[in-house]
């Protein structure tokens, strides 16, 4: 059984963790009756926390926004995650929050216990960021989409497709997925009556939230794998399926999830599906592997090109002249 002060802190933590809480659920979590919950909510209001109540059978409590930011209660893992996230945001792919991230991090580290400060610094010293050309995302865009996912609110936005077309989209947002390179939104597209994956850097302006919706069954249990499968093959006109003589986990460690979908066949082999705009890149991409592979499914033009390149390499290693014949077609870009 919690004491009054401890129970108030626990109640506040629960209200911060989820948007809506039925009264009986809060009472069950805290081991008290519903009248005690009402009294504790009133105490929080007197302390300045804007706790809203909804009457009726389906009613409950919600921590609203107030004139000032109330203290946030974080457990150890949450505090470390926030600190590491702020360090990453200070030089990451979300534009406009670098300076504010540094200020927030300074405040957080000032109050972190020594044991957590050591964990944060250990993680920070172990990470090195390589500058790259990843598209930056406006911080306000990210927060608007994230809030709509959390609150189950529909979004309308202007979106530019992979092919360059621009259209208005009305969606029911489900989850944000970050590949380490780009941000993606998994959402139910109301106009197409199907699940779609949207790149946030292709959204023009800020999405407009509207009324709330009842969440649908997700398109997959593993949304990260779902997004990987969509972005690795769907945008490309040419799809290749290979059976690779390597364990799935070994190949997955060397291939970006944004470029291929990998599934195990057995302990020693796996299947990989990838896509490409043209056939020019694929043979030289595959040539970098030390694994044997078999082409299970590919356009005839690609299999012909792989065969010609294989013969060319065989002649090169045997000392024979590699000029002429099929190689002229390779230079011609067939």
LUMTIVEX-330814 format. One record per residue (C-alpha): residue number from 1; chain; x, y, z; residue in one letter. Coordinates in nm, 4 decimals. Layout:
<atoms>
num|chaine|u|v|w|residu
NUM|A|X|Y|Z|A .
...
</atoms>
This chain:
<atoms>
num|chaine|u|v|w|residu
1|A|0.0000|0.0000|0.0000|X .
2|A|0.1340|0.3440|-0.0948|X .
3|A|0.1489|0.6374|0.1486|X .
4|A|-0.0302|0.9566|0.0422|X .
5|A|0.2754|1.1395|-0.0959|X .
6|A|0.4116|0.8297|-0.2671|X .
7|A|0.0669|0.7546|-0.4079|X .
8|A|0.0355|1.1059|-0.5512|X .
9|A|0.3700|1.0694|-0.7268|X .
10|A|0.2687|0.7300|-0.8588|X .
11|A|-0.0667|0.8681|-0.9795|X .
12|A|0.1096|1.1556|-1.1554|X .
13|A|0.3475|0.9125|-1.3235|X .
14|A|0.0549|0.7038|-1.4521|X .
15|A|-0.1234|1.0112|-1.5877|X .
16|A|0.1916|1.1149|-1.7724|X .
17|A|0.2399|0.7700|-1.9230|X .
18|A|-0.0946|0.7451|-2.1048|X .
19|A|-0.3452|0.9900|-2.2499|X .
20|A|-0.6665|0.8562|-2.0910|X .
21|A|-0.7163|0.6580|-1.7709|X .
22|A|-1.0521|0.5167|-1.6536|X .
23|A|-1.0956|0.5759|-1.2821|X .
24|A|-1.1272|0.2048|-1.1920|X .
25|A|-0.8006|0.1299|-1.3757|X .
26|A|-0.6152|0.3926|-1.1705|X .
27|A|-0.7720|0.2614|-0.8521|X .
28|A|-0.6639|-0.0923|-0.9392|X .
29|A|-0.3074|0.0144|-1.0169|X .
30|A|-0.2746|0.2006|-0.6872|X .
31|A|-0.4684|-0.0469|-0.4706|X .
32|A|-0.7274|0.2056|-0.3504|X .
33|A|-1.0960|0.2743|-0.4105|X .
34|A|-1.2363|0.5216|-0.6619|X .
35|A|-1.3126|0.7810|-0.3922|X .
36|A|-0.9444|0.7947|-0.2972|X .
37|A|-0.8595|0.8522|-0.6631|X .
38|A|-1.1005|1.1475|-0.6714|X .
39|A|-0.9388|1.2982|-0.3614|X .
40|A|-0.5876|1.2468|-0.4999|X .
41|A|-0.6842|1.4059|-0.8320|X .
42|A|-0.8141|1.7081|-0.6425|X .
43|A|-0.4818|1.7312|-0.4526|X .
44|A|-0.2926|1.7298|-0.7841|X .
45|A|-0.5169|2.0097|-0.9123|X .
46|A|-0.4410|2.2153|-0.6019|X .
47|A|-0.0713|2.1679|-0.6790|X .
48|A|-0.1244|2.3110|-1.0268|X .
49|A|-0.1569|1.9966|-1.2367|X .
50|A|-0.4377|2.0285|-1.4958|X .
51|A|-0.6114|1.6933|-1.4481|X .
52|A|-0.9351|1.6771|-1.6482|X .
53|A|-1.2209|1.4418|-1.5652|X .
54|A|-1.4721|1.2941|-1.8093|X .
55|A|-1.8047|1.1877|-1.6501|X .
56|A|-2.0052|0.8806|-1.7394|X .
57|A|-1.9510|0.5058|-1.7640|X .
58|A|-1.6673|0.5470|-2.0142|X .
59|A|-1.5265|0.8480|-1.8278|X .
60|A|-1.1887|0.8840|-1.6700|X .
61|A|-0.8966|1.1201|-1.6163|X .
62|A|-0.6495|1.2926|-1.8431|X .
63|A|-0.3486|1.5129|-1.7675|X .
64|A|-0.3976|1.8212|-1.9821|X .
65|A|-0.1684|2.1023|-2.0819|X .
66|A|-0.1350|2.3917|-1.8413|X .
67|A|0.0212|2.7353|-1.8334|X .
68|A|0.3547|2.5870|-1.7282|X .
69|A|0.5276|2.2536|-1.7801|X .
70|A|0.4772|2.0348|-1.4698|X .
71|A|0.7647|1.8257|-1.3348|X .
72|A|0.8098|1.5019|-1.5282|X .
73|A|0.8652|1.1775|-1.3429|X .
74|A|1.1165|0.9512|-1.5171|X .
75|A|1.2471|0.6149|-1.4084|X .
76|A|1.6177|0.5326|-1.4561|X .
77|A|1.5859|0.3853|-1.8036|X .
78|A|1.3622|0.6705|-1.9219|X .
79|A|1.6063|0.9324|-1.7928|X .
80|A|1.8994|0.7677|-1.9717|X .
81|A|1.6948|0.7363|-2.2917|X .
82|A|1.5978|1.1046|-2.2804|X .
83|A|1.9562|1.2141|-2.2188|X .
84|A|2.0952|1.0028|-2.5030|X .
85|A|1.8138|1.1200|-2.7303|X .
86|A|1.8907|1.4841|-2.6558|X .
87|A|2.2594|1.4305|-2.7299|X .
88|A|2.1677|1.2699|-3.0607|X .
89|A|1.9172|1.5439|-3.1459|X .
90|A|2.1839|1.8087|-3.0881|X .
91|A|2.3559|1.6956|-3.4084|X .
92|A|2.0968|1.4681|-3.5667|X .
93|A|1.8498|1.4705|-3.8546|X .
94|A|1.5766|1.6758|-3.6859|X .
95|A|1.6324|2.0396|-3.7796|X .
96|A|1.5626|2.3345|-3.5536|X .
97|A|1.6105|2.1654|-3.2166|X .
98|A|1.9891|2.1507|-3.1890|X .
99|A|2.0262|2.4486|-2.9518|X .
100|A|1.7184|2.3670|-2.7437|X .
101|A|1.8343|2.0057|-2.7149|X .
102|A|2.1654|2.1224|-2.5686|X .
103|A|1.9870|2.3462|-2.3161|X .
104|A|1.7478|2.0692|-2.2128|X .
105|A|2.0364|1.8241|-2.1821|X .
106|A|2.2260|2.0618|-1.9543|X .
107|A|1.9249|2.0868|-1.7230|X .
108|A|1.8728|1.7117|-1.7193|X .
109|A|2.2365|1.6250|-1.6495|X .
110|A|2.2401|1.8747|-1.3621|X .
111|A|1.9844|1.6664|-1.1708|X .
112|A|2.0832|1.3183|-1.2866|X .
113|A|2.2082|1.0896|-1.0087|X .
114|A|2.5749|0.9977|-1.0391|X .
115|A|2.4948|0.6397|-1.1387|X .
116|A|2.2811|0.7570|-1.4324|X .
117|A|2.5241|1.0311|-1.5355|X .
118|A|2.7923|0.7650|-1.5646|X .
119|A|2.5676|0.5498|-1.7870|X .
120|A|2.4845|0.8422|-2.0153|X .
121|A|2.8475|0.9450|-2.0541|X .
122|A|2.9548|0.5863|-2.1148|X .
123|A|2.7022|0.5528|-2.3958|X .
124|A|2.7954|0.8905|-2.5390|X .
125|A|3.1683|0.8136|-2.5425|X .
126|A|3.0998|0.4855|-2.7221|X .
127|A|2.9060|0.6491|-3.0079|X .
128|A|3.0582|0.8215|-3.3092|X .
129|A|2.8356|0.9889|-3.5650|X .
130|A|2.9433|0.9966|-3.9280|X .
131|A|2.8147|1.3103|-4.1029|X .
132|A|2.6022|1.2217|-4.4011|X .
133|A|2.3411|1.3408|-4.6432|X .
134|A|2.0349|1.2206|-4.4559|X .
135|A|1.7377|1.4556|-4.5072|X .
136|A|1.6596|1.6708|-4.2056|X .
137|A|1.3096|1.6777|-4.0562|X .
138|A|1.1489|1.9847|-3.9042|X .
139|A|1.1012|1.9277|-3.5317|X .
140|A|0.7453|2.0638|-3.5355|X .
141|A|0.6496|1.8241|-3.8152|X .
142|A|0.7848|1.5330|-3.6125|X .
143|A|0.5979|1.6329|-3.2975|X .
144|A|0.2677|1.6912|-3.4817|X .
145|A|0.2822|1.3463|-3.6408|X .
146|A|0.3948|1.1778|-3.3183|X .
147|A|0.1108|1.3415|-3.1233|X .
148|A|-0.1430|1.2264|-3.3838|X .
149|A|-0.0115|0.8701|-3.3550|X .
150|A|-0.0422|0.8850|-2.9777|X .
151|A|-0.3861|1.0479|-2.9698|X .
152|A|-0.5348|0.8520|-3.2666|X .
153|A|-0.6127|1.1671|-3.4650|X .
154|A|-0.6491|1.1738|-3.8416|X .
155|A|-0.4005|1.3788|-4.0430|X .
156|A|-0.4255|1.5598|-4.3761|X .
157|A|-0.1084|1.6650|-4.5574|X .
158|A|0.0391|1.7362|-4.8996|X .
159|A|0.2713|1.4565|-5.0063|X .
160|A|0.5222|1.4161|-5.2882|X .
161|A|0.5534|1.0576|-5.4103|X .
162|A|0.8617|0.8688|-5.5282|X .
163|A|0.7531|0.9346|-5.8878|X .
164|A|0.7258|1.3091|-5.8270|X .
165|A|0.3461|1.3399|-5.8099|X .
166|A|0.1942|1.5662|-5.5423|X .
167|A|-0.1417|1.4971|-5.3793|X .
168|A|-0.3430|1.5573|-5.0635|X .
169|A|-0.3521|1.2538|-4.8348|X .
170|A|-0.5936|1.1793|-4.5509|X .
171|A|-0.4591|0.9138|-4.3157|X .
172|A|-0.5029|0.7451|-3.9805|X .
173|A|-0.1470|0.7478|-3.8397|X .
174|A|-0.0231|0.4391|-3.6586|X .
175|A|0.3489|0.4653|-3.5824|X .
176|A|0.6696|0.6478|-3.6692|X .
177|A|0.9663|0.4333|-3.7740|X .
178|A|1.3230|0.5627|-3.7954|X .
179|A|1.5681|0.3633|-4.0055|X .
180|A|1.8730|0.5542|-3.8837|X .
181|A|1.8638|0.7442|-4.2118|X .
182|A|1.5071|0.8560|-4.2683|X .
183|A|1.1789|0.8932|-4.0780|X .
184|A|0.8723|0.7015|-4.2008|X .
185|A|0.5056|0.7123|-4.1013|X .
186|A|0.2968|0.3953|-4.1160|X .
187|A|-0.0659|0.4976|-4.1669|X .
188|A|-0.3980|0.3831|-4.3083|X .
189|A|-0.4572|0.5839|-4.6265|X .
190|A|-0.8279|0.6672|-4.6358|X .
191|A|-0.8216|0.7578|-5.0048|X .
192|A|-0.6590|0.4285|-5.1078|X .
193|A|-0.8255|0.2121|-4.8423|X .
194|A|-0.4963|0.0449|-4.7540|X .
195|A|-0.1859|0.0739|-4.5379|X .
196|A|0.0843|0.3053|-4.6730|X .
197|A|0.4354|0.4100|-4.5710|X .
198|A|0.5171|0.7821|-4.5989|X .
199|A|0.8571|0.9499|-4.5864|X .
200|A|0.8327|1.2482|-4.3556|X .
201|A|1.0786|1.4546|-4.5610|X .
202|A|0.8301|1.4385|-4.8520|X .
203|A|0.5494|1.5995|-4.6510|X .
204|A|0.5028|1.9627|-4.7537|X .
205|A|0.4281|2.1887|-4.4598|X .
206|A|0.2625|2.0777|-4.1380|X .
207|A|-0.0084|1.8077|-4.1352|X .
208|A|-0.3506|1.9168|-4.0120|X .
209|A|-0.4989|1.6990|-3.7339|X .
210|A|-0.8734|1.6358|-3.7264|X .
211|A|-1.1112|1.4122|-3.5301|X .
212|A|-1.0111|1.0986|-3.3463|X .
213|A|-1.0475|0.7453|-3.4821|X .
214|A|-1.0537|0.3901|-3.3525|X .
215|A|-0.7158|0.2271|-3.4308|X .
216|A|-0.7170|-0.0555|-3.6840|X .
217|A|-0.5319|-0.3834|-3.6569|X .
218|A|-0.1675|-0.3076|-3.7536|X .
219|A|-0.0480|-0.4404|-4.0907|X .
220|A|0.2244|-0.6421|-3.9174|X .
221|A|0.3399|-0.7286|-3.5680|X .
222|A|0.6925|-0.6109|-3.6463|X .
223|A|0.6457|-0.2644|-3.7951|X .
224|A|1.0198|-0.2129|-3.8438|X .
225|A|1.0343|-0.5224|-4.0646|X .
226|A|0.7168|-0.4095|-4.2412|X .
227|A|0.8655|-0.0705|-4.3288|X .
228|A|1.1886|-0.2381|-4.4387|X .
229|A|0.9990|-0.4613|-4.6802|X .
230|A|0.8043|-0.1672|-4.8241|X .
231|A|1.0944|0.0695|-4.8789|X .
232|A|1.3420|-0.1956|-4.9953|X .
233|A|1.1339|-0.3147|-5.2904|X .
234|A|0.8075|-0.1251|-5.3434|X .
235|A|0.9527|0.1948|-5.5003|X .
236|A|1.1642|0.0080|-5.7565|X .
237|A|1.0647|-0.1246|-6.0996|X .
238|A|1.3091|-0.4188|-6.0879|X .
239|A|1.2942|-0.6782|-5.8071|X .
240|A|1.5545|-0.9500|-5.7492|X .
241|A|1.5273|-1.2519|-5.5196|X .
242|A|1.8444|-1.4362|-5.4185|X .
243|A|1.9191|-1.7453|-5.2097|X .
244|A|2.2367|-1.6625|-5.0204|X .
245|A|2.4765|-1.9105|-4.8586|X .
246|A|2.4950|-1.7232|-4.5300|X .
247|A|2.2915|-1.7139|-4.2077|X .
248|A|2.0245|-1.4452|-4.2116|X .
249|A|2.1674|-1.2625|-3.9112|X .
250|A|2.5125|-1.2420|-4.0707|X .
251|A|2.3814|-1.0977|-4.3960|X .
252|A|2.1428|-0.8617|-4.2141|X .
253|A|2.4377|-0.7143|-4.0262|X .
254|A|2.5972|-0.6166|-4.3597|X .
255|A|2.2935|-0.5051|-4.5565|X .
256|A|2.0876|-0.1975|-4.4722|X .
257|A|1.7203|-0.2699|-4.3921|X .
258|A|1.6303|0.0122|-4.6320|X .
259|A|1.7831|-0.1737|-4.9288|X .
260|A|1.6794|-0.5365|-4.8817|X .
261|A|1.4441|-0.7754|-4.7036|X .
262|A|1.6158|-1.0810|-4.5562|X .
263|A|1.4450|-1.3941|-4.4258|X .
264|A|1.6062|-1.7152|-4.2975|X .
265|A|1.5702|-2.0437|-4.4855|X .
266|A|1.7736|-2.2542|-4.2443|X .
267|A|2.0767|-2.2074|-4.0195|X .
268|A|2.3141|-2.1707|-4.3141|X .
269|A|2.1128|-1.9976|-4.5875|X .
270|A|1.8699|-1.7100|-4.6272|X .
271|A|1.6622|-1.5383|-4.8930|X .
272|A|1.7084|-1.1740|-4.9889|X .
273|A|1.4751|-0.9504|-5.1909|X .
274|A|1.5955|-0.6145|-5.3161|X .
275|A|1.5025|-0.3639|-5.5840|X .
276|A|1.6737|-0.1225|-5.8184|X .
277|A|1.5923|0.1540|-6.0641|X .
278|A|1.8297|0.0082|-6.3258|X .
279|A|2.0381|-0.3065|-6.3695|X .
280|A|2.3676|-0.1150|-6.3664|X .
281|A|2.4205|-0.1205|-5.9925|X .
282|A|2.3091|-0.4695|-5.8854|X .
283|A|2.5935|-0.6844|-6.0325|X .
284|A|2.8652|-0.4726|-5.8737|X .
285|A|2.6767|-0.4599|-5.5444|X .
286|A|2.6602|-0.8414|-5.5366|X .
287|A|3.0244|-0.8747|-5.6409|X .
288|A|3.1336|-0.7195|-5.3084|X .
289|A|3.0037|-1.0158|-5.1081|X .
290|A|3.2144|-1.3137|-5.0100|X .
291|A|2.8995|-1.5287|-4.9994|X .
292|A|2.7812|-1.7571|-5.2783|X .
293|A|2.4287|-1.6939|-5.4015|X .
294|A|2.1744|-1.8272|-5.6475|X .
295|A|1.9355|-1.6055|-5.8427|X .
296|A|1.5870|-1.7383|-5.7678|X .
297|A|1.3854|-1.4719|-5.9424|X .
298|A|1.4987|-1.1784|-6.1567|X .
299|A|1.4197|-1.0166|-6.4919|X .
300|A|1.5932|-1.1951|-6.7839|X .
301|A|1.7934|-0.8831|-6.8616|X .
302|A|1.9592|-0.8998|-6.5212|X .
303|A|2.0404|-1.2705|-6.5328|X .
304|A|2.1936|-1.2209|-6.8794|X .
305|A|2.4050|-0.9349|-6.7513|X .
306|A|2.5247|-1.1366|-6.4505|X .
307|A|2.6234|-1.4226|-6.6831|X .
308|A|2.8196|-1.1906|-6.9143|X .
309|A|3.0019|-1.0293|-6.6219|X .
310|A|3.0807|-1.3724|-6.4758|X .
311|A|3.2364|-1.4824|-6.8078|X .
312|A|3.4315|-1.1585|-6.8258|X .
313|A|3.5749|-1.2082|-6.4768|X .
314|A|3.6548|-1.5724|-6.5528|X .
315|A|3.8565|-1.4699|-6.8580|X .
316|A|4.0318|-1.2011|-6.6575|X .
317|A|4.1512|-1.4478|-6.3946|X .
318|A|4.2546|-1.7076|-6.6556|X .
319|A|4.4841|-1.4625|-6.8331|X .
320|A|4.2819|-1.4554|-7.1549|X .
321|A|4.2080|-1.1339|-7.3387|X .
322|A|3.8776|-0.9949|-7.2098|X .
323|A|3.8102|-0.7652|-7.5047|X .
324|A|3.5359|-0.8247|-7.7610|X .
325|A|3.2316|-1.0502|-7.7632|X .
326|A|2.9763|-1.0085|-7.4916|X .
327|A|3.1867|-0.7449|-7.3192|X .
328|A|3.1160|-0.4970|-7.5960|X .
329|A|2.7501|-0.5228|-7.5024|X .
330|A|2.8379|-0.4478|-7.1412|X .
331|A|3.0190|-0.1305|-7.2413|X .
332|A|2.7197|-0.0404|-7.4523|X .
333|A|2.5010|-0.0543|-7.1387|X .
334|A|2.2642|-0.3293|-7.2556|X .
</atoms>
